[in-house]
Amino acid sequence: MPLPDLLGIPPGSNGVQEFLFWHAQDHLEIVKAIQSIRHVFLPVYILDQLSPATTQLWLERHQQAHNEMNSVMGTIGRDLTTVDLSDENARLAWVYVNFTEHQAVRKQLAI
């Protein structure tokens, strides 16, 4: 999967779902690469489903996935649980920080 798909949420009514799908696919690819290269088994979290009622749970589950991959890879992570997704600037900043963490891990794994 090309990493640039994580750098923005596509416009349109399905944009968020499209982003969530590709984002979850990238997490899955990272987990599989860590298993193959580092021989560490990480859980796979459901990250392609989000609703207003479950936003905080999703953010916490997503943070756990980042904490685990960053721990194995020795990369520095940021707090991705505190964001107002209704604020466009905050959402764009979150997407960028998330992207940079994925990018750092992928670089170390050479994927």
Gaussian input, Z-matrix of N, CA and C with variables (Angstrom, degrees):
# hf/3-21g

backbone

0 1
 N
 C     1     B1
 C     2     B2     1     A1
 N     3     B3     2     A2     1     D1
 C     4     B4     3     A3     2     D2
 C     5     B5     4     A4     3     D3
 N     6     B6     5     A5     4     D4
 C     7     B7     6     A6     5     D5
 C     8     B8     7     A7     6     D6
 N     9     B9     8     A8     7     D7
 C    10    B10     9     A9     8     D8
 C    11    B11    10    A10     9     D9
 N    12    B12    11    A11    10    D10
 C    13    B13    12    A12    11    D11
 C    14    B14    13    A13    12    D12
 N    15    B15    14    A14    13    D13
 C    16    B16    15    A15    14    D14
 C    17    B17    16    A16    15    D15
 N    18    B18    17    A17    16    D16
 C    19    B19    18    A18    17    D17
 C    20    B20    19    A19    18    D18
 N    21    B21    20    A20    19    D19
 C    22    B22    21    A21    20    D20
 C    23    B23    22    A22    21    D21
 N    24    B24    23    A23    22    D22
 C    25    B25    24    A24    23    D23
 C    26    B26    25    A25    24    D24
 N    27    B27    26    A26    25    D25
 C    28    B28    27    A27    26    D26
 C    29    B29    28    A28    27    D27
 N    30    B30    29    A29    28    D28
 C    31    B31    30    A30    29    D29
 C    32    B32    31    A31    30    D30
 N    33    B33    32    A32    31    D31
 C    34    B34    33    A33    32    D32
 C    35    B35    34    A34    33    D33
 N    36    B36    35    A35    34    D34
 C    37    B37    36    A36    35    D35
 C    38    B38    37    A37    36    D36
 N    39    B39    38    A38    37    D37
 C    40    B40    39    A39    38    D38
 C    41    B41    40    A40    39    D39
 N    42    B42    41    A41    40    D40
 C    43    B43    42    A42    41    D41
 C    44    B44    43    A43    42    D42
 N    45    B45    44    A44    43    D43
 C    46    B46    45    A45    44    D44
 C    47    B47    46    A46    45    D45
 N    48    B48    47    A47    46    D46
 C    49    B49    48    A48    47    D47
 C    50    B50    49    A49    48    D48
 N    51    B51    50    A50    49    D49
 C    52    B52    51    A51    50    D50
 C    53    B53    52    A52    51    D51
 N    54    B54    53    A53    52    D52
 C    55    B55    54    A54    53    D53
 C    56    B56    55    A55    54    D54
 N    57    B57    56    A56    55    D55
 C    58    B58    57    A57    56    D56
 C    59    B59    58    A58    57    D57
 N    60    B60    59    A59    58    D58
 C    61    B61    60    A60    59    D59
 C    62    B62    61    A61    60    D60
 N    63    B63    62    A62    61    D61
 C    64    B64    63    A63    62    D62
 C    65    B65    64    A64    63    D63
 N    66    B66    65    A65    64    D64
 C    67    B67    66    A66    65    D65
 C    68    B68    67    A67    66    D66
 N    69    B69    68    A68    67    D67
 C    70    B70    69    A69    68    D68
 C    71    B71    70    A70    69    D69
 N    72    B72    71    A71    70    D70
 C    73    B73    72    A72    71    D71
 C    74    B74    73    A73    72    D72
 N    75    B75    74    A74    73    D73
 C    76    B76    75    A75    74    D74
 C    77    B77    76    A76    75    D75
 N    78    B78    77    A77    76    D76
 C    79    B79    78    A78    77    D77
 C    80    B80    79    A79    78    D78
 N    81    B81    80    A80    79    D79
 C    82    B82    81    A81    80    D80
 C    83    B83    82    A82    81    D81
 N    84    B84    83    A83    82    D82
 C    85    B85    84    A84    83    D83
 C    86    B86    85    A85    84    D84
 N    87    B87    86    A86    85    D85
 C    88    B88    87    A87    86    D86
 C    89    B89    88    A88    87    D87
 N    90    B90    89    A89    88    D88
 C    91    B91    90    A90    89    D89
 C    92    B92    91    A91    90    D90
 N    93    B93    92    A92    91    D91
 C    94    B94    93    A93    92    D92
 C    95    B95    94    A94    93    D93
 N    96    B96    95    A95    94    D94
 C    97    B97    96    A96    95    D95
 C    98    B98    97    A97    96    D96
 N    99    B99    98    A98    97    D97
 C   100   B100    99    A99    98    D98
 C   101   B101   100   A100    99    D99
 N   102   B102   101   A101   100   D100
 C   103   B103   102   A102   101   D101
 C   104   B104   103   A103   102   D102
 N   105   B105   104   A104   103   D103
 C   106   B106   105   A105   104   D104
 C   107   B107   106   A106   105   D105
 N   108   B108   107   A107   106   D106
 C   109   B109   108   A108   107   D107
 C   110   B110   109   A109   108   D108
 N   111   B111   110   A110   109   D109
 C   112   B112   111   A111   110   D110
 C   113   B113   112   A112   111   D111
 N   114   B114   113   A113   112   D112
 C   115   B115   114   A114   113   D113
 C   116   B116   115   A115   114   D114
 N   117   B117   116   A116   115   D115
 C   118   B118   117   A117   116   D116
 C   119   B119   118   A118   117   D117
 N   120   B120   119   A119   118   D118
 C   121   B121   120   A120   119   D119
 C   122   B122   121   A121   120   D120
 N   123   B123   122   A122   121   D121
 C   124   B124   123   A123   122   D122
 C   125   B125   124   A124   123   D123
 N   126   B126   125   A125   124   D124
 C   127   B127   126   A126   125   D125
 C   128   B128   127   A127   126   D126
 N   129   B129   128   A128   127   D127
 C   130   B130   129   A129   128   D128
 C   131   B131   130   A130   129   D129
 N   132   B132   131   A131   130   D130
 C   133   B133   132   A132   131   D131
 C   134   B134   133   A133   132   D132
 N   135   B135   134   A134   133   D133
 C   136   B136   135   A135   134   D134
 C   137   B137   136   A136   135   D135
 N   138   B138   137   A137   136   D136
 C   139   B139   138   A138   137   D137
 C   140   B140   139   A139   138   D138
 N   141   B141   140   A140   139   D139
 C   142   B142   141   A141   140   D140
 C   143   B143   142   A142   141   D141
 N   144   B144   143   A143   142   D142
 C   145   B145   144   A144   143   D143
 C   146   B146   145   A145   144   D144
 N   147   B147   146   A146   145   D145
 C   148   B148   147   A147   146   D146
 C   149   B149   148   A148   147   D147
 N   150   B150   149   A149   148   D148
 C   151   B151   150   A150   149   D149
 C   152   B152   151   A151   150   D150
 N   153   B153   152   A152   151   D151
 C   154   B154   153   A153   152   D152
 C   155   B155   154   A154   153   D153
 N   156   B156   155   A155   154   D154
 C   157   B157   156   A156   155   D155
 C   158   B158   157   A157   156   D156
 N   159   B159   158   A158   157   D157
 C   160   B160   159   A159   158   D158
 C   161   B161   160   A160   159   D159
 N   162   B162   161   A161   160   D160
 C   163   B163   162   A162   161   D161
 C   164   B164   163   A163   162   D162
 N   165   B165   164   A164   163   D163
 C   166   B166   165   A165   164   D164
 C   167   B167   166   A166   165   D165
 N   168   B168   167   A167   166   D166
 C   169   B169   168   A168   167   D167
 C   170   B170   169   A169   168   D168
 N   171   B171   170   A170   169   D169
 C   172   B172   171   A171   170   D170
 C   173   B173   172   A172   171   D171
 N   174   B174   173   A173   172   D172
 C   175   B175   174   A174   173   D173
 C   176   B176   175   A175   174   D174
 N   177   B177   176   A176   175   D175
 C   178   B178   177   A177   176   D176
 C   179   B179   178   A178   177   D177
 N   180   B180   179   A179   178   D178
 C   181   B181   180   A180   179   D179
 C   182   B182   181   A181   180   D180
 N   183   B183   182   A182   181   D181
 C   184   B184   183   A183   182   D182
 C   185   B185   184   A184   183   D183
 N   186   B186   185   A185   184   D184
 C   187   B187   186   A186   185   D185
 C   188   B188   187   A187   186   D186
 N   189   B189   188   A188   187   D187
 C   190   B190   189   A189   188   D188
 C   191   B191   190   A190   189   D189
 N   192   B192   191   A191   190   D190
 C   193   B193   192   A192   191   D191
 C   194   B194   193   A193   192   D192
 N   195   B195   194   A194   193   D193
 C   196   B196   195   A195   194   D194
 C   197   B197   196   A196   195   D195
 N   198   B198   197   A197   196   D196
 C   199   B199   198   A198   197   D197
 C   200   B200   199   A199   198   D198
 N   201   B201   200   A200   199   D199
 C   202   B202   201   A201   200   D200
 C   203   B203   202   A202   201   D201
 N   204   B204   203   A203   202   D202
 C   205   B205   204   A204   203   D203
 C   206   B206   205   A205   204   D204
 N   207   B207   206   A206   205   D205
 C   208   B208   207   A207   206   D206
 C   209   B209   208   A208   207   D207
 N   210   B210   209   A209   208   D208
 C   211   B211   210   A210   209   D209
 C   212   B212   211   A211   210   D210
 N   213   B213   212   A212   211   D211
 C   214   B214   213   A213   212   D212
 C   215   B215   214   A214   213   D213
 N   216   B216   215   A215   214   D214
 C   217   B217   216   A216   215   D215
 C   218   B218   217   A217   216   D216
 N   219   B219   218   A218   217   D217
 C   220   B220   219   A219   218   D218
 C   221   B221   220   A220   219   D219
 N   222   B222   221   A221   220   D220
 C   223   B223   222   A222   221   D221
 C   224   B224   223   A223   222   D222
 N   225   B225   224   A224   223   D223
 C   226   B226   225   A225   224   D224
 C   227   B227   226   A226   225   D225
 N   228   B228   227   A227   226   D226
 C   229   B229   228   A228   227   D227
 C   230   B230   229   A229   228   D228
 N   231   B231   230   A230   229   D229
 C   232   B232   231   A231   230   D230
 C   233   B233   232   A232   231   D231
 N   234   B234   233   A233   232   D232
 C   235   B235   234   A234   233   D233
 C   236   B236   235   A235   234   D234
 N   237   B237   236   A236   235   D235
 C   238   B238   237   A237   236   D236
 C   239   B239   238   A238   237   D237
 N   240   B240   239   A239   238   D238
 C   241   B241   240   A240   239   D239
 C   242   B242   241   A241   240   D240
 N   243   B243   242   A242   241   D241
 C   244   B244   243   A243   242   D242
 C   245   B245   244   A244   243   D243
 N   246   B246   245   A245   244   D244
 C   247   B247   246   A246   245   D245
 C   248   B248   247   A247   246   D246
 N   249   B249   248   A248   247   D247
 C   250   B250   249   A249   248   D248
 C   251   B251   250   A250   249   D249
 N   252   B252   251   A251   250   D250
 C   253   B253   252   A252   251   D251
 C   254   B254   253   A253   252   D252
 N   255   B255   254   A254   253   D253
 C   256   B256   255   A255   254   D254
 C   257   B257   256   A256   255   D255
 N   258   B258   257   A257   256   D256
 C   259   B259   258   A258   257   D257
 C   260   B260   259   A259   258   D258
 N   261   B261   260   A260   259   D259
 C   262   B262   261   A261   260   D260
 C   263   B263   262   A262   261   D261
 N   264   B264   263   A263   262   D262
 C   265   B265   264   A264   263   D263
 C   266   B266   265   A265   264   D264
 N   267   B267   266   A266   265   D265
 C   268   B268   267   A267   266   D266
 C   269   B269   268   A268   267   D267
 N   270   B270   269   A269   268   D268
 C   271   B271   270   A270   269   D269
 C   272   B272   271   A271   270   D270
 N   273   B273   272   A272   271   D271
 C   274   B274   273   A273   272   D272
 C   275   B275   274   A274   273   D273
 N   276   B276   275   A275   274   D274
 C   277   B277   276   A276   275   D275
 C   278   B278   277   A277   276   D276
 N   279   B279   278   A278   277   D277
 C   280   B280   279   A279   278   D278
 C   281   B281   280   A280   279   D279
 N   282   B282   281   A281   280   D280
 C   283   B283   282   A282   281   D281
 C   284   B284   283   A283   282   D282
 N   285   B285   284   A284   283   D283
 C   286   B286   285   A285   284   D284
 C   287   B287   286   A286   285   D285
 N   288   B288   287   A287   286   D286
 C   289   B289   288   A288   287   D287
 C   290   B290   289   A289   288   D288
 N   291   B291   290   A290   289   D289
 C   292   B292   291   A291   290   D290
 C   293   B293   292   A292   291   D291
 N   294   B294   293   A293   292   D292
 C   295   B295   294   A294   293   D293
 C   296   B296   295   A295   294   D294
 N   297   B297   296   A296   295   D295
 C   298   B298   297   A297   296   D296
 C   299   B299   298   A298   297   D297
 N   300   B300   299   A299   298   D298
 C   301   B301   300   A300   299   D299
 C   302   B302   301   A301   300   D300
 N   303   B303   302   A302   301   D301
 C   304   B304   303   A303   302   D302
 C   305   B305   304   A304   303   D303
 N   306   B306   305   A305   304   D304
 C   307   B307   306   A306   305   D305
 C   308   B308   307   A307   306   D306
 N   309   B309   308   A308   307   D307
 C   310   B310   309   A309   308   D308
 C   311   B311   310   A310   309   D309
 N   312   B312   311   A311   310   D310
 C   313   B313   312   A312   311   D311
 C   314   B314   313   A313   312   D312
 N   315   B315   314   A314   313   D313
 C   316   B316   315   A315   314   D314
 C   317   B317   316   A316   315   D315
 N   318   B318   317   A317   316   D316
 C   319   B319   318   A318   317   D317
 C   320   B320   319   A319   318   D318
 N   321   B321   320   A320   319   D319
 C   322   B322   321   A321   320   D320
 C   323   B323   322   A322   321   D321
 N   324   B324   323   A323   322   D322
 C   325   B325   324   A324   323   D323
 C   326   B326   325   A325   324   D324
 N   327   B327   326   A326   325   D325
 C   328   B328   327   A327   326   D326
 C   329   B329   328   A328   327   D327
 N   330   B330   329   A329   328   D328
 C   331   B331   330   A330   329   D329
 C   332   B332   331   A331   330   D330

   B1=1.4446
   B2=1.5218
   B3=1.2970
   B4=1.4701
   B5=1.5272
   B6=1.3049
   B7=1.4545
   B8=1.5216
   B9=1.3288
   B10=1.4728
   B11=1.5247
   B12=1.3350
   B13=1.4627
   B14=1.5282
   B15=1.3128
   B16=1.4600
   B17=1.5162
   B18=1.3127
   B19=1.4566
   B20=1.5229
   B21=1.2986
   B22=1.4572
   B23=1.5076
   B24=1.3098
   B25=1.4552
   B26=1.5161
   B27=1.3173
   B28=1.4628
   B29=1.5350
   B30=1.3152
   B31=1.4684
   B32=1.5222
   B33=1.2924
   B34=1.4563
   B35=1.5089
   B36=1.3085
   B37=1.4659
   B38=1.5245
   B39=1.3233
   B40=1.4661
   B41=1.5200
   B42=1.3304
   B43=1.4605
   B44=1.5133
   B45=1.3261
   B46=1.4658
   B47=1.5247
   B48=1.3313
   B49=1.4658
   B50=1.5214
   B51=1.3142
   B52=1.4582
   B53=1.5305
   B54=1.3360
   B55=1.4626
   B56=1.5274
   B57=1.3327
   B58=1.4648
   B59=1.5216
   B60=1.3210
   B61=1.4599
   B62=1.5201
   B63=1.3548
   B64=1.4667
   B65=1.5242
   B66=1.3045
   B67=1.4673
   B68=1.5294
   B69=1.3300
   B70=1.4666
   B71=1.5225
   B72=1.3395
   B73=1.4605
   B74=1.5297
   B75=1.3272
   B76=1.4578
   B77=1.5295
   B78=1.3294
   B79=1.4703
   B80=1.5253
   B81=1.3163
   B82=1.4689
   B83=1.5225
   B84=1.3164
   B85=1.4605
   B86=1.5307
   B87=1.3131
   B88=1.4699
   B89=1.5245
   B90=1.3276
   B91=1.4701
   B92=1.5226
   B93=1.3204
   B94=1.4734
   B95=1.5267
   B96=1.3341
   B97=1.4681
   B98=1.5195
   B99=1.3129
   B100=1.4708
   B101=1.5227
   B102=1.3248
   B103=1.4646
   B104=1.5252
   B105=1.3083
   B106=1.4549
   B107=1.5243
   B108=1.3266
   B109=1.4662
   B110=1.5248
   B111=1.3264
   B112=1.4646
   B113=1.5230
   B114=1.3140
   B115=1.4717
   B116=1.5260
   B117=1.3240
   B118=1.4620
   B119=1.5177
   B120=1.3184
   B121=1.4535
   B122=1.5226
   B123=1.3277
   B124=1.4602
   B125=1.5199
   B126=1.3272
   B127=1.4608
   B128=1.5228
   B129=1.3061
   B130=1.4613
   B131=1.5297
   B132=1.2982
   B133=1.4612
   B134=1.5222
   B135=1.3109
   B136=1.4636
   B137=1.5222
   B138=1.3288
   B139=1.4593
   B140=1.5247
   B141=1.3127
   B142=1.4626
   B143=1.5234
   B144=1.3214
   B145=1.4545
   B146=1.5195
   B147=1.3341
   B148=1.4596
   B149=1.5157
   B150=1.3096
   B151=1.4618
   B152=1.5246
   B153=1.3180
   B154=1.4702
   B155=1.5325
   B156=1.3146
   B157=1.4634
   B158=1.5234
   B159=1.3300
   B160=1.4656
   B161=1.5285
   B162=1.3176
   B163=1.4644
   B164=1.5198
   B165=1.3256
   B166=1.4657
   B167=1.5281
   B168=1.3217
   B169=1.4740
   B170=1.5207
   B171=1.3321
   B172=1.4598
   B173=1.5216
   B174=1.3323
   B175=1.4666
   B176=1.5293
   B177=1.3212
   B178=1.4713
   B179=1.5294
   B180=1.3282
   B181=1.4695
   B182=1.5307
   B183=1.3100
   B184=1.4606
   B185=1.5241
   B186=1.3366
   B187=1.4597
   B188=1.5207
   B189=1.3258
   B190=1.4630
   B191=1.5271
   B192=1.3171
   B193=1.4676
   B194=1.5261
   B195=1.3224
   B196=1.4687
   B197=1.5260
   B198=1.3239
   B199=1.4704
   B200=1.5286
   B201=1.3128
   B202=1.4634
   B203=1.5222
   B204=1.3300
   B205=1.4668
   B206=1.5228
   B207=1.3276
   B208=1.4616
   B209=1.5220
   B210=1.3155
   B211=1.4587
   B212=1.5268
   B213=1.3241
   B214=1.4610
   B215=1.5246
   B216=1.3272
   B217=1.4583
   B218=1.5235
   B219=1.3228
   B220=1.4595
   B221=1.5176
   B222=1.3274
   B223=1.4580
   B224=1.5215
   B225=1.3064
   B226=1.4600
   B227=1.5177
   B228=1.3207
   B229=1.4542
   B230=1.5123
   B231=1.2913
   B232=1.4609
   B233=1.5153
   B234=1.3141
   B235=1.4592
   B236=1.5206
   B237=1.3037
   B238=1.4585
   B239=1.5271
   B240=1.3339
   B241=1.4644
   B242=1.5199
   B243=1.3034
   B244=1.4544
   B245=1.5232
   B246=1.3238
   B247=1.4588
   B248=1.5258
   B249=1.2948
   B250=1.4604
   B251=1.5231
   B252=1.3140
   B253=1.4526
   B254=1.5241
   B255=1.3235
   B256=1.4674
   B257=1.5271
   B258=1.3423
   B259=1.4633
   B260=1.5264
   B261=1.3256
   B262=1.4623
   B263=1.5240
   B264=1.3348
   B265=1.4684
   B266=1.5256
   B267=1.3243
   B268=1.4666
   B269=1.5237
   B270=1.3234
   B271=1.4680
   B272=1.5293
   B273=1.3299
   B274=1.4685
   B275=1.5274
   B276=1.3341
   B277=1.4681
   B278=1.5274
   B279=1.3268
   B280=1.4676
   B281=1.5235
   B282=1.3282
   B283=1.4691
   B284=1.5260
   B285=1.3294
   B286=1.4648
   B287=1.5351
   B288=1.3290
   B289=1.4676
   B290=1.5304
   B291=1.3213
   B292=1.4620
   B293=1.5241
   B294=1.3245
   B295=1.4604
   B296=1.5306
   B297=1.3332
   B298=1.4624
   B299=1.5266
   B300=1.3266
   B301=1.4715
   B302=1.5263
   B303=1.3175
   B304=1.4706
   B305=1.5245
   B306=1.3179
   B307=1.4628
   B308=1.5310
   B309=1.3313
   B310=1.4662
   B311=1.5295
   B312=1.3233
   B313=1.4680
   B314=1.5232
   B315=1.3210
   B316=1.4643
   B317=1.5283
   B318=1.3179
   B319=1.4686
   B320=1.5270
   B321=1.3300
   B322=1.4704
   B323=1.5292
   B324=1.3152
   B325=1.4601
   B326=1.5315
   B327=1.3281
   B328=1.4618
   B329=1.5252
   B330=1.3150
   B331=1.4712
   B332=1.5139
   A1=109.46
   A2=117.63
   A3=118.56
   A4=110.83
   A5=115.86
   A6=121.35
   A7=113.83
   A8=121.18
   A9=119.30
   A10=114.03
   A11=118.85
   A12=120.81
   A13=111.77
   A14=117.57
   A15=121.26
   A16=113.02
   A17=117.50
   A18=120.46
   A19=113.24
   A20=117.56
   A21=119.16
   A22=111.25
   A23=114.52
   A24=120.93
   A25=106.95
   A26=117.71
   A27=120.17
   A28=111.60
   A29=116.21
   A30=119.05
   A31=110.92
   A32=115.27
   A33=120.44
   A34=112.97
   A35=114.77
   A36=120.63
   A37=112.80
   A38=118.60
   A39=121.99
   A40=112.62
   A41=117.89
   A42=121.39
   A43=114.02
   A44=116.87
   A45=119.96
   A46=110.09
   A47=117.13
   A48=120.13
   A49=111.29
   A50=116.89
   A51=120.79
   A52=110.37
   A53=116.10
   A54=120.13
   A55=110.29
   A56=116.66
   A57=120.17
   A58=111.75
   A59=116.91
   A60=120.26
   A61=110.81
   A62=117.09
   A63=120.10
   A64=111.38
   A65=116.90
   A66=121.11
   A67=109.94
   A68=116.60
   A69=120.32
   A70=110.69
   A71=116.79
   A72=120.25
   A73=111.14
   A74=116.43
   A75=119.77
   A76=110.73
   A77=116.76
   A78=119.39
   A79=110.39
   A80=116.81
   A81=120.50
   A82=110.75
   A83=117.52
   A84=121.06
   A85=110.81
   A86=117.08
   A87=121.03
   A88=110.49
   A89=117.33
   A90=121.01
   A91=110.34
   A92=117.17
   A93=120.57
   A94=111.40
   A95=116.52
   A96=119.37
   A97=110.94
   A98=117.80
   A99=120.46
   A100=109.65
   A101=116.75
   A102=120.27
   A103=110.70
   A104=116.97
   A105=121.44
   A106=113.07
   A107=116.52
   A108=121.12
   A109=112.81
   A110=116.30
   A111=120.79
   A112=113.33
   A113=117.22
   A114=123.21
   A115=111.51
   A116=115.10
   A117=122.71
   A118=106.92
   A119=115.84
   A120=121.06
   A121=109.53
   A122=115.89
   A123=122.19
   A124=109.24
   A125=117.01
   A126=118.55
   A127=110.98
   A128=114.89
   A129=121.64
   A130=106.72
   A131=116.18
   A132=121.93
   A133=110.47
   A134=116.18
   A135=121.10
   A136=106.83
   A137=115.25
   A138=120.78
   A139=112.67
   A140=117.47
   A141=119.29
   A142=112.95
   A143=116.22
   A144=120.61
   A145=109.65
   A146=115.31
   A147=120.82
   A148=108.96
   A149=115.38
   A150=121.05
   A151=107.46
   A152=117.41
   A153=118.86
   A154=113.02
   A155=117.48
   A156=121.08
   A157=112.82
   A158=117.31
   A159=120.22
   A160=113.24
   A161=116.91
   A162=120.21
   A163=112.35
   A164=118.10
   A165=119.63
   A166=111.20
   A167=117.25
   A168=119.80
   A169=110.62
   A170=117.16
   A171=121.01
   A172=110.34
   A173=116.80
   A174=120.47
   A175=111.19
   A176=117.27
   A177=121.01
   A178=111.26
   A179=116.88
   A180=120.88
   A181=109.64
   A182=116.33
   A183=121.55
   A184=110.38
   A185=117.16
   A186=120.59
   A187=110.92
   A188=116.44
   A189=120.15
   A190=110.31
   A191=116.80
   A192=120.29
   A193=110.13
   A194=117.11
   A195=120.22
   A196=111.26
   A197=117.07
   A198=119.60
   A199=110.40
   A200=116.79
   A201=120.64
   A202=111.60
   A203=117.74
   A204=118.62
   A205=110.76
   A206=117.89
   A207=120.29
   A208=111.60
   A209=116.42
   A210=120.20
   A211=111.18
   A212=116.72
   A213=120.94
   A214=110.71
   A215=116.47
   A216=120.78
   A217=113.59
   A218=117.35
   A219=120.26
   A220=112.87
   A221=116.50
   A222=120.98
   A223=109.78
   A224=114.97
   A225=121.04
   A226=108.99
   A227=115.54
   A228=120.49
   A229=111.27
   A230=114.42
   A231=121.30
   A232=108.61
   A233=116.12
   A234=121.34
   A235=108.71
   A236=115.98
   A237=121.84
   A238=111.82
   A239=116.84
   A240=119.57
   A241=112.76
   A242=117.57
   A243=120.40
   A244=109.54
   A245=115.50
   A246=120.99
   A247=108.57
   A248=115.98
   A249=121.58
   A250=106.57
   A251=116.67
   A252=121.17
   A253=113.17
   A254=117.57
   A255=119.90
   A256=111.93
   A257=116.75
   A258=122.38
   A259=108.16
   A260=117.13
   A261=120.98
   A262=112.59
   A263=118.11
   A264=120.20
   A265=111.32
   A266=116.67
   A267=120.33
   A268=110.36
   A269=116.53
   A270=120.86
   A271=110.89
   A272=116.89
   A273=120.69
   A274=111.20
   A275=116.78
   A276=120.51
   A277=110.21
   A278=117.17
   A279=121.60
   A280=110.15
   A281=116.70
   A282=120.95
   A283=109.84
   A284=116.97
   A285=120.22
   A286=111.49
   A287=117.35
   A288=120.08
   A289=109.86
   A290=117.05
   A291=121.17
   A292=109.87
   A293=116.57
   A294=122.31
   A295=111.18
   A296=117.36
   A297=119.82
   A298=111.53
   A299=117.43
   A300=119.30
   A301=110.63
   A302=116.77
   A303=119.88
   A304=109.74
   A305=116.45
   A306=121.82
   A307=111.15
   A308=117.46
   A309=120.98
   A310=111.53
   A311=116.28
   A312=120.57
   A313=109.61
   A314=117.23
   A315=120.42
   A316=110.79
   A317=116.95
   A318=120.59
   A319=110.53
   A320=116.30
   A321=119.23
   A322=111.33
   A323=116.91
   A324=120.90
   A325=112.55
   A326=115.86
   A327=122.17
   A328=111.42
   A329=114.89
   A330=120.18
   A331=109.46
   D1=132.35
   D2=177.30
   D3=-71.47
   D4=127.70
   D5=-178.07
   D6=-59.18
   D7=-32.21
   D8=-179.68
   D9=-55.42
   D10=-20.35
   D11=176.40
   D12=-60.47
   D13=-16.51
   D14=-179.81
   D15=-94.71
   D16=-2.33
   D17=-174.24
   D18=-85.23
   D19=-7.60
   D20=178.36
   D21=-162.90
   D22=159.19
   D23=175.74
   D24=-94.83
   D25=120.57
   D26=-178.16
   D27=-59.87
   D28=149.01
   D29=177.59
   D30=-70.74
   D31=165.29
   D32=176.11
   D33=101.96
   D34=171.04
   D35=-174.81
   D36=-68.08
   D37=-23.24
   D38=179.65
   D39=-101.80
   D40=5.64
   D41=-175.21
   D42=-58.86
   D43=-44.90
   D44=-179.07
   D45=-64.88
   D46=-44.10
   D47=179.53
   D48=-63.49
   D49=-38.42
   D50=178.06
   D51=-64.01
   D52=-45.52
   D53=177.37
   D54=-59.83
   D55=-48.13
   D56=-178.73
   D57=-59.17
   D58=-40.58
   D59=179.23
   D60=-61.26
   D61=-53.39
   D62=-177.03
   D63=-67.49
   D64=-33.39
   D65=177.20
   D66=-63.90
   D67=-45.78
   D68=178.32
   D69=-63.79
   D70=-37.91
   D71=177.52
   D72=-62.70
   D73=-38.07
   D74=179.14
   D75=-67.12
   D76=-41.12
   D77=175.57
   D78=-60.11
   D79=-42.36
   D80=179.29
   D81=-62.83
   D82=-42.80
   D83=178.52
   D84=-62.65
   D85=-40.36
   D86=178.46
   D87=-65.28
   D88=-44.80
   D89=179.33
   D90=-60.66
   D91=-43.41
   D92=179.45
   D93=-65.38
   D94=-38.85
   D95=178.92
   D96=-68.39
   D97=-40.12
   D98=177.11
   D99=-61.77
   D100=-41.48
   D101=178.10
   D102=-62.79
   D103=-45.19
   D104=-176.78
   D105=-71.45
   D106=-43.09
   D107=-173.77
   D108=-89.05
   D109=-43.28
   D110=-175.95
   D111=-98.94
   D112=-9.40
   D113=-179.51
   D114=58.93
   D115=39.23
   D116=176.53
   D117=-119.44
   D118=130.56
   D119=-178.87
   D120=-98.43
   D121=117.78
   D122=178.06
   D123=-109.39
   D124=148.82
   D125=176.65
   D126=-68.88
   D127=154.05
   D128=174.94
   D129=-103.65
   D130=120.63
   D131=-179.05
   D132=-96.92
   D133=148.77
   D134=175.49
   D135=-77.63
   D136=109.80
   D137=-176.56
   D138=-122.11
   D139=6.27
   D140=-178.43
   D141=-102.92
   D142=11.67
   D143=178.48
   D144=-127.87
   D145=126.59
   D146=-177.57
   D147=-147.83
   D148=135.10
   D149=173.97
   D150=-136.73
   D151=160.20
   D152=179.09
   D153=-55.30
   D154=-32.79
   D155=-178.83
   D156=-73.62
   D157=-21.35
   D158=-175.49
   D159=-115.73
   D160=13.86
   D161=-174.97
   D162=-57.24
   D163=-48.32
   D164=-177.31
   D165=-65.27
   D166=-39.46
   D167=176.67
   D168=-62.85
   D169=-40.90
   D170=177.60
   D171=-62.16
   D172=-46.10
   D173=-179.72
   D174=-60.17
   D175=-40.10
   D176=179.45
   D177=-69.25
   D178=-41.59
   D179=178.18
   D180=-64.38
   D181=-41.96
   D182=178.66
   D183=-64.07
   D184=-42.08
   D185=178.25
   D186=-61.95
   D187=-39.17
   D188=178.38
   D189=-61.46
   D190=-41.97
   D191=177.95
   D192=-61.50
   D193=-42.61
   D194=178.56
   D195=-67.37
   D196=-42.06
   D197=178.78
   D198=-58.14
   D199=-42.89
   D200=-177.87
   D201=-68.16
   D202=-45.91
   D203=-179.26
   D204=-68.72
   D205=-38.08
   D206=177.98
   D207=-65.82
   D208=-36.33
   D209=178.71
   D210=-63.72
   D211=-46.19
   D212=179.77
   D213=-64.83
   D214=-41.04
   D215=-173.80
   D216=-87.71
   D217=-12.61
   D218=-178.54
   D219=73.55
   D220=22.52
   D221=179.05
   D222=-93.32
   D223=155.43
   D224=-178.49
   D225=-89.17
   D226=129.94
   D227=179.17
   D228=-111.42
   D229=166.03
   D230=177.63
   D231=-119.89
   D232=165.81
   D233=177.97
   D234=-75.56
   D235=111.55
   D236=-179.85
   D237=-103.79
   D238=13.40
   D239=-177.71
   D240=-94.23
   D241=-16.82
   D242=-176.03
   D243=-107.51
   D244=99.04
   D245=179.15
   D246=-156.09
   D247=140.87
   D248=173.08
   D249=-96.05
   D250=97.78
   D251=-175.47
   D252=-67.36
   D253=-13.78
   D254=176.16
   D255=-81.15
   D256=-14.28
   D257=177.42
   D258=-91.99
   D259=115.03
   D260=-173.92
   D261=-58.99
   D262=-42.41
   D263=-179.83
   D264=-65.56
   D265=-41.73
   D266=178.10
   D267=-64.44
   D268=-40.18
   D269=179.36
   D270=-65.15
   D271=-43.14
   D272=178.34
   D273=-63.38
   D274=-40.73
   D275=178.18
   D276=-64.59
   D277=-42.04
   D278=178.73
   D279=-61.43
   D280=-46.55
   D281=-179.82
   D282=-58.39
   D283=-41.88
   D284=-178.68
   D285=-66.92
   D286=-45.72
   D287=179.81
   D288=-63.10
   D289=-42.95
   D290=177.10
   D291=-58.90
   D292=-46.10
   D293=178.66
   D294=-56.77
   D295=-45.33
   D296=-176.97
   D297=-65.59
   D298=-33.39
   D299=176.44
   D300=-68.29
   D301=-44.67
   D302=176.98
   D303=-59.91
   D304=-43.93
   D305=-178.49
   D306=-61.04
   D307=-43.58
   D308=-179.31
   D309=-63.45
   D310=-42.40
   D311=-179.71
   D312=-68.47
   D313=-45.09
   D314=179.93
   D315=-61.02
   D316=-37.98
   D317=179.27
   D318=-62.56
   D319=-44.83
   D320=179.71
   D321=-65.63
   D322=-34.15
   D323=-179.73
   D324=-83.74
   D325=-9.45
   D326=-177.79
   D327=58.27
   D328=44.68
   D329=175.87
   D330=-118.91

